[in-house]
Amino acid sequence: MTRTEKITQFFEQLRGKGNPTAQNIYNAMAAAGDITEIMPEILAYCAGMGIDAAAELANLTKAQDTVRQEATLKETAASLAEKSGALAAEADPEKRRELIEGIRRASASLEGAGKKDRIGSWDAYIRECTEYDPEKDFRPALFDGVAFPPGTVSYIGARAKAGKTTAMINLTREAFFSGRKTLFITLEMSRRQLLTKLVLCVAFVITGETPDKQEELRGRGSFNRREQTGQTPQKDYYALLHGKPLPQYGGEEVFRTAVSKAQDIVKQAYGKTFLIYAGRGAGFQEITAAREYYGGPGSLVLIDYIQRMPSADENSRDDYTRVKKISDGVLNAAVRTNTIIISGAQFNRTVTRDSQGNEIIETTSFRESGDLEQDAHNILGIGRLAGKGNRYIKMFAGREEMIEDNAYRLDFDGVYSYMTVKEKIKAPEEAKHYPPKKKKEEVPEPIPEEGKKWSEVFQDKGGGNHEKS
């Protein structure tokens, strides 16, 4: 059956079942045959119906794998028996050697039946290439269109409160605006905090179509207003939710309208193409299972942030090894599920600045990184520029694109959790100091002793047989 036929067959089995049970889902999947390629549709349906089908899916997938393994074993065993019989009847030494080699290969494949194919074939390679479409890579404007392909992990580093979460909120906004399914795994903030930040971010972005209105919002969130009144857009937002009047200040009507539209946009996406998973207190395996259950091929998974992930191995004593094993596990999950994973990462607290006061960031800034750059497809960092609220993003390395040391000033408005690329700049760096060159010591010209010729002087100094005329 084709993919479309399998989907049709699956839903045909559920016809007339207004509130299907997990068992109904199980039966429908069994009727559809090999459901591997339609698994994302099945998971989305289950999530929409509020059905926890994880156990049934696991059982069915295991059963299908067992059937395939048994079929492989039977075929290989039959081939082995046929070759063994031919060997007993063959007298030609050359043909016997060929049969023995065939039996050896069949025996080796019998031992490896059911295990992951780690060699593959040329046909498999071509199939993988035709199934991969670079046009479907995630290319956020926040990172100047750099590609994040499925099956990869990338890291965004920053110091505390420098913009890691803000960056991922804006990646979320870009993803669900483009229809890409997104799972945000938060290990620090609550779901309430994140959704509030996202609504304010979307409200700010949609007013960008009318720059004057966006400037009114900027004024409402300005430092001067906070200093004078103690009011912020977040406080305004909660006042609206409680039915209270907004404090009088410029941009009140624009704020009301933009927030109302933003709430509708986020509400329509949440639970469908966008989910937040509150991961604090969950174990590594639980988070991994959630990522695989709620994600799917081509979906975007954001983790805030890697150092807060629970340990993948309780025996990991030091932070470096612990983070390294977590990163290994995250990368394996990305490859296995063909998802795009982007995680925040904490920089160390030691800050180095250039002569203008701009923060200098390097790959060495990653705290207890566990060699994150070894696992990363793209690795980026957010730093502070001199002046209040100024930020820049630096791209350290990319596996497929020449992005090394590209840096961009950001249009950053922290009170609205807004961040996007503004202009390309030269990344701040330490001034290079070169030691002054030593002056070449001048050697005075020798003066011949009384009675000596110039040629004799040069011979004494190893200068060859020369005469000065």
C-alpha positions as CSV (number, residue, x, y, z in Angstrom):
1,M,0.0,0.0,0.0
2,T,1.1,3.6,-0.6
3,R,1.4,6.1,2.2
4,T,-2.0,7.6,1.4
5,E,-3.7,4.2,1.2
6,K,-2.2,3.3,4.7
7,I,-3.6,6.6,6.2
8,T,-7.0,5.9,4.6
9,Q,-7.0,2.3,5.9
10,F,-6.1,3.5,9.4
11,F,-8.9,6.0,9.6
12,E,-11.3,3.7,7.9
13,Q,-11.0,1.3,10.9
14,L,-12.0,4.2,13.2
15,R,-15.1,5.1,11.3
16,G,-18.2,5.4,13.6
17,K,-16.0,5.4,16.8
18,G,-16.8,8.8,18.2
19,N,-14.4,8.4,21.2
20,P,-11.9,5.8,20.2
21,T,-10.0,3.9,22.9
22,A,-6.3,3.1,22.8
23,Q,-7.3,-0.5,21.9
24,N,-9.2,0.9,18.9
25,I,-6.1,2.8,17.8
26,Y,-4.1,-0.4,18.2
27,N,-6.5,-2.4,16.0
28,A,-6.5,0.3,13.4
29,M,-2.7,0.4,13.3
30,A,-2.6,-3.4,13.0
31,A,-5.0,-3.3,10.0
32,A,-2.9,-0.7,8.2
33,G,0.2,-3.0,8.2
34,D,3.6,-1.4,8.4
35,I,2.8,2.0,9.9
36,T,6.3,3.3,10.2
37,E,5.9,6.0,7.6
38,I,2.5,7.2,8.8
39,M,3.6,7.2,12.5
40,P,3.6,11.1,12.7
41,E,-0.1,11.3,11.6
42,I,-1.0,8.6,14.1
43,L,0.8,10.3,16.9
44,A,-0.8,13.7,16.0
45,Y,-4.3,12.0,16.0
46,C,-3.7,10.4,19.4
47,A,-2.5,13.6,20.9
48,G,-5.5,15.5,19.5
49,M,-7.9,12.9,21.0
50,G,-6.1,12.9,24.4
51,I,-5.1,9.2,24.0
52,D,-1.9,7.9,25.5
53,A,-1.0,5.3,22.9
54,A,2.7,5.1,23.7
55,A,2.6,1.6,25.1
56,E,0.5,0.2,22.2
57,L,2.8,1.9,19.7
58,A,5.8,0.4,21.4
59,N,4.3,-3.1,21.4
60,L,3.2,-2.9,17.8
61,T,6.6,-1.6,16.6
62,K,8.3,-4.4,18.5
63,A,6.0,-7.0,17.1
64,Q,6.6,-5.7,13.5
65,D,10.4,-5.8,14.1
66,T,10.1,-9.4,15.4
67,V,8.2,-10.5,12.3
68,R,10.7,-8.9,10.0
69,Q,13.6,-10.5,11.9
70,E,11.9,-13.9,11.8
71,A,11.4,-13.6,8.0
72,T,15.1,-12.7,7.6
73,L,16.2,-15.6,9.7
74,K,14.0,-18.1,7.8
75,E,15.3,-16.9,4.4
76,T,18.9,-17.0,5.6
77,A,18.6,-20.4,7.1
78,A,17.0,-21.8,3.9
79,S,19.9,-20.4,1.9
80,L,22.4,-21.9,4.3
81,A,20.8,-25.3,4.0
82,E,20.8,-25.2,0.2
83,K,24.4,-24.2,0.1
84,S,25.4,-26.9,2.6
85,G,23.6,-29.6,0.5
86,A,25.4,-28.4,-2.6
87,L,28.7,-28.5,-0.8
88,A,28.3,-32.1,0.1
89,A,27.7,-33.1,-3.5
90,E,30.4,-30.9,-5.1
91,A,33.7,-32.4,-6.0
92,D,35.3,-29.4,-7.9
93,P,37.8,-27.8,-5.4
94,E,37.2,-24.3,-6.8
95,K,33.4,-24.5,-6.6
96,R,33.7,-26.0,-3.1
97,R,35.7,-22.9,-2.0
98,E,33.0,-20.6,-3.5
99,L,30.3,-22.5,-1.6
100,I,32.3,-22.4,1.7
101,E,32.7,-18.7,1.3
102,G,28.9,-18.3,0.6
103,I,28.1,-20.4,3.7
104,R,30.5,-18.2,5.8
105,R,28.7,-15.0,4.7
106,A,25.3,-16.5,5.3
107,S,26.3,-17.6,8.8
108,A,27.6,-14.1,9.5
109,S,24.3,-12.5,8.3
110,L,22.4,-15.1,10.4
111,E,24.3,-13.9,13.5
112,G,23.5,-10.2,12.7
113,A,19.9,-10.7,11.7
114,G,17.6,-8.1,13.4
115,K,20.5,-5.8,14.3
116,K,20.9,-2.4,12.8
117,D,22.4,-2.4,9.3
118,R,25.6,-0.4,9.8
119,I,27.0,-1.0,6.3
120,G,24.1,-0.1,4.0
121,S,24.3,-0.1,0.2
122,W,24.5,2.3,-2.7
123,D,20.8,2.0,-3.3
124,A,20.1,2.8,0.3
125,Y,22.4,5.9,0.0
126,I,20.5,7.1,-3.1
127,R,17.2,6.5,-1.4
128,E,18.4,8.6,1.6
129,C,19.5,11.4,-0.7
130,T,16.2,11.5,-2.6
131,E,14.2,11.4,0.7
132,Y,16.3,14.4,2.0
133,D,15.1,17.8,0.7
134,P,17.5,20.7,1.6
135,E,14.6,23.1,1.0
136,K,12.9,21.7,4.1
137,D,15.8,22.5,6.4
138,F,14.9,24.9,9.2
139,R,16.5,28.3,8.1
140,P,15.6,30.9,10.8
141,A,16.0,34.6,9.9
142,L,17.4,35.0,13.5
143,F,20.5,33.2,12.3
144,D,20.7,34.8,8.9
145,G,19.1,31.7,7.1
146,V,21.8,29.2,8.3
147,A,20.5,25.6,7.6
148,F,19.5,23.3,10.5
149,P,18.8,19.9,8.8
150,P,16.8,17.0,10.4
151,G,18.9,14.6,12.4
152,T,21.2,17.2,13.8
153,V,21.9,19.0,17.1
154,S,23.1,22.6,17.4
155,Y,23.9,24.8,20.4
156,I,23.4,28.4,21.3
157,G,25.6,29.6,24.1
158,A,25.2,32.7,26.3
159,R,25.8,33.8,29.9
160,A,23.0,34.0,32.4
161,K,20.2,36.4,31.3
162,A,22.1,37.2,28.0
163,G,19.4,35.9,25.6
164,K,19.4,32.0,25.4
165,T,15.7,31.7,26.2
166,T,14.8,34.8,24.2
167,A,16.6,33.3,21.1
168,M,14.6,30.0,21.4
169,I,11.3,31.9,21.9
170,N,12.0,33.6,18.6
171,L,13.0,30.4,16.9
172,T,9.6,29.0,18.2
173,R,7.8,31.9,16.7
174,E,9.5,31.5,13.3
175,A,8.9,27.8,13.3
176,F,5.2,27.8,14.0
177,F,4.6,30.8,11.7
178,S,6.1,28.6,8.9
179,G,3.9,25.6,9.9
180,R,6.8,23.5,11.4
181,K,5.9,21.4,14.4
182,T,7.8,22.6,17.5
183,L,8.4,21.1,20.9
184,F,9.9,23.4,23.5
185,I,11.5,21.4,26.4
186,T,11.9,23.8,29.3
187,L,14.1,22.8,32.2
188,E,14.2,26.2,33.9
189,M,11.1,28.4,33.3
190,S,7.5,27.4,33.8
191,R,5.0,26.9,31.0
192,R,3.2,30.1,32.1
193,Q,6.3,32.2,31.9
194,L,7.3,30.9,28.5
195,L,3.8,31.3,27.0
196,T,3.6,34.9,28.3
197,K,6.9,35.7,26.8
198,L,5.9,34.2,23.5
199,V,2.6,36.1,23.4
200,L,4.4,39.4,24.0
201,C,7.0,38.5,21.4
202,V,4.4,37.7,18.7
203,A,2.5,40.9,19.7
204,F,5.6,43.0,19.1
205,V,6.4,41.2,15.7
206,I,2.9,41.6,14.2
207,T,3.0,45.4,14.8
208,G,6.2,45.5,12.7
209,E,4.0,45.8,9.6
210,T,3.2,49.3,10.9
211,P,6.5,50.7,12.2
212,D,4.9,53.6,14.0
213,K,2.8,51.2,16.1
214,Q,5.9,49.1,16.9
215,E,7.7,52.2,18.1
216,E,4.7,52.9,20.4
217,L,5.2,49.4,21.9
218,R,8.9,50.1,22.3
219,G,8.0,53.3,24.2
220,R,5.6,51.4,26.5
221,G,8.4,48.9,27.3
222,S,11.1,51.6,27.6
223,F,13.6,51.8,30.4
224,N,12.4,55.3,31.2
225,R,8.8,54.1,31.8
226,R,10.1,51.3,34.1
227,E,12.2,53.8,36.0
228,Q,9.4,56.4,36.3
229,T,6.4,54.1,37.0
230,G,7.7,50.6,37.7
231,Q,5.4,49.3,34.9
232,T,6.4,46.8,32.2
233,P,4.6,45.1,29.3
234,Q,4.4,41.9,31.3
235,K,2.6,43.7,34.1
236,D,0.3,45.3,31.5
237,Y,-0.4,41.8,30.1
238,Y,-1.4,40.4,33.4
239,A,-3.6,43.4,34.1
240,L,-5.5,42.6,30.9
241,L,-5.9,39.0,31.9
242,H,-7.3,40.1,35.3
243,G,-9.7,42.6,33.6
244,K,-8.0,45.6,35.2
245,P,-7.5,48.9,33.5
246,L,-4.0,49.5,31.9
247,P,-1.9,52.2,33.5
248,Q,-2.0,55.3,31.3
249,Y,1.0,55.6,29.0
250,G,1.6,55.9,25.3
251,G,0.6,53.0,23.1
252,E,-2.2,51.6,25.3
253,E,-4.6,50.9,22.4
254,V,-1.9,49.4,20.2
255,F,-0.8,47.1,23.1
256,R,-4.4,45.9,23.6
257,T,-5.0,45.1,19.9
258,A,-1.6,43.5,19.4
259,V,-1.8,41.2,22.5
260,S,-5.3,40.1,21.5
261,K,-4.2,39.1,18.0
262,A,-1.0,37.4,19.4
263,Q,-3.1,35.4,21.9
264,D,-5.3,34.1,19.0
265,I,-2.2,33.1,17.0
266,V,-0.5,31.2,19.8
267,K,-3.7,29.6,20.9
268,Q,-4.3,28.2,17.4
269,A,-0.8,26.7,17.3
270,Y,-0.6,25.4,20.9
271,G,-1.4,21.7,21.2
272,K,-1.2,21.2,17.4
273,T,2.0,22.5,15.8
274,F,3.5,23.9,19.0
275,L,3.9,22.2,22.5
276,I,5.8,23.1,25.7
277,Y,7.0,20.2,27.8
278,A,7.8,21.1,31.4
279,G,10.8,18.9,32.0
280,R,11.9,20.0,35.5
281,G,12.0,16.9,37.7
282,A,11.8,14.5,34.8
283,G,14.5,11.9,34.2
284,F,16.7,11.7,31.1
285,Q,14.8,8.7,29.6
286,E,11.4,10.3,30.3
287,I,12.5,13.5,28.5
288,T,13.9,11.4,25.6
289,A,10.6,9.5,25.3
290,A,8.6,12.7,25.3
291,R,10.9,14.1,22.6
292,E,10.3,11.1,20.4
293,Y,6.6,10.9,21.2
294,Y,5.7,14.5,20.6
295,G,8.3,15.3,17.9
296,G,8.7,13.4,14.7
297,P,10.7,13.6,11.4
298,G,11.5,17.2,10.5
299,S,10.0,18.7,13.7
300,L,12.0,21.2,15.7
301,V,12.9,20.4,19.4
302,L,14.2,23.2,21.6
303,I,15.9,22.5,24.9
304,D,16.5,25.2,27.5
305,Y,19.2,24.3,28.3
306,I,21.8,21.4,28.1
307,Q,23.4,21.8,31.5
308,R,20.0,21.5,33.1
309,M,19.3,18.2,31.5
310,P,19.2,15.3,34.0
311,S,22.1,12.9,33.9
312,A,22.1,10.2,31.2
313,D,24.4,8.1,33.4
314,E,24.3,8.3,37.2
315,N,27.9,7.2,37.3
316,S,29.1,10.5,35.7
317,R,30.8,12.3,38.6
318,D,32.3,15.4,37.0
319,D,30.2,18.0,35.1
320,Y,32.4,17.7,31.9
321,T,31.7,14.0,31.5
322,R,28.0,14.4,32.6
323,V,27.3,17.0,29.9
324,K,29.3,15.0,27.3
325,K,27.1,11.9,27.9
326,I,23.9,14.0,27.8
327,S,25.0,15.6,24.5
328,D,25.8,12.1,23.1
329,G,22.3,11.0,24.1
330,V,20.7,14.1,22.5
331,L,22.6,13.6,19.3
332,N,21.6,9.9,19.1
333,A,17.9,10.8,19.6
334,A,18.1,13.5,16.8
335,V,19.6,10.9,14.3
336,R,17.2,8.2,15.3
337,T,14.0,10.3,15.0
338,N,15.3,12.6,12.2
339,T,14.4,15.7,14.3
340,I,16.1,19.1,14.4
341,I,17.4,19.7,18.0
342,I,18.6,23.2,19.1
343,S,19.7,23.5,22.7
344,G,20.8,26.4,24.8
345,A,24.1,26.1,26.6
346,Q,25.5,28.1,29.5
347,F,28.7,30.1,29.1
348,N,31.2,30.4,32.0
349,R,31.0,33.4,34.3
350,T,34.4,34.8,33.3
351,V,33.9,37.8,31.1
352,T,36.5,39.3,28.8
353,R,35.9,42.6,27.0
354,D,37.7,44.5,24.3
355,S,38.8,48.1,24.6
356,Q,35.3,49.4,23.8
357,G,33.7,47.3,26.5
358,N,32.2,44.7,24.2
359,E,32.0,41.2,25.5
360,I,34.3,38.7,23.8
361,I,32.9,35.2,23.3
362,E,34.7,32.1,21.9
363,T,34.0,28.4,21.9
364,T,36.1,28.3,25.1
365,S,33.3,30.4,26.7
366,F,31.1,27.3,27.0
367,R,31.0,26.2,30.6
368,E,31.6,22.4,31.3
369,S,30.8,22.0,27.7
370,G,31.8,18.3,27.3
371,D,33.1,19.1,23.8
372,L,29.7,20.3,22.6
373,E,31.3,21.6,19.4
374,Q,32.2,18.0,18.5
375,D,28.5,17.0,18.4
376,A,27.1,20.3,17.1
377,H,26.0,20.8,13.5
378,N,26.0,24.6,14.1
379,I,27.4,26.3,17.2
380,L,26.6,29.9,18.0
381,G,26.9,32.4,20.9
382,I,25.2,35.5,22.1
383,G,27.2,38.3,23.6
384,R,26.7,41.7,25.0
385,L,27.8,44.9,23.3
386,A,28.7,48.1,25.1
387,G,25.6,50.0,25.9
388,K,22.3,49.0,27.6
389,G,20.5,46.1,26.1
390,N,22.8,45.7,23.1
391,R,23.5,42.2,21.9
392,Y,25.3,40.4,19.0
393,I,25.3,36.8,17.8
394,K,28.5,35.1,16.7
395,M,28.5,31.9,14.6
396,F,31.5,29.8,15.6
397,A,31.2,26.9,13.2
398,G,28.9,25.0,10.9
399,R,29.4,21.5,9.4
400,E,27.9,22.4,6.0
401,E,28.1,26.2,5.6
402,M,31.0,28.6,5.9
403,I,29.8,30.6,8.9
404,E,32.9,30.6,11.0
405,D,33.2,33.9,12.9
406,N,30.2,35.6,11.2
407,A,28.8,38.1,13.6
408,Y,25.6,40.2,13.6
409,R,24.3,43.0,15.7
410,L,20.8,42.1,17.0
411,D,17.7,44.1,17.2
412,F,17.0,43.1,20.8
413,D,14.1,44.1,23.0
414,G,14.2,42.1,26.2
415,V,10.8,43.2,27.7
416,Y,9.0,41.8,24.6
417,S,11.4,38.8,24.3
418,Y,12.2,39.9,20.8
419,M,15.4,39.2,18.9
420,T,16.3,39.3,15.2
421,V,19.4,40.0,13.0
422,K,20.0,43.7,12.3
423,E,23.4,44.0,10.6
424,K,26.6,42.2,10.0
425,I,29.5,43.4,12.2
426,K,33.1,42.4,13.1
427,A,33.0,40.2,16.2
428,P,34.7,41.8,19.3
429,E,38.1,40.2,19.9
430,E,41.2,40.8,22.0
431,A,43.8,43.2,20.7
432,K,46.8,41.3,19.4
433,H,50.1,42.4,21.1
434,Y,53.3,41.7,19.2
435,P,56.7,42.1,21.1
436,P,58.9,44.8,19.5
437,K,61.5,43.4,17.1
438,K,65.1,43.4,18.4
439,K,67.4,45.7,16.6
440,K,70.1,43.9,14.7
441,E,73.3,44.3,16.5
442,E,75.8,46.2,14.4
443,V,79.2,44.5,14.2
444,P,82.0,47.1,13.8
445,E,84.3,46.5,10.8
446,P,87.5,44.9,11.8
447,I,90.7,46.9,11.7
448,P,93.9,45.0,10.7
449,E,96.7,44.9,13.1
450,E,99.9,46.6,12.2
451,G,101.6,44.5,9.6
452,K,98.6,42.4,8.6
453,K,96.8,42.5,5.3
454,W,93.0,42.7,5.0
455,S,92.9,39.1,3.5
456,E,94.5,37.8,6.6
457,V,92.0,39.5,8.9
458,F,89.0,37.8,7.0
459,Q,90.7,34.4,7.1
460,D,91.0,34.7,10.9
461,K,87.2,35.5,11.1
462,G,86.2,32.5,8.9
463,G,85.2,34.9,6.1
464,G,87.1,33.2,3.3
465,N,90.0,34.3,1.3
466,H,89.0,37.9,0.4
467,E,91.1,41.0,0.0
468,K,89.9,44.5,0.6
469,S,91.2,46.8,-2.1
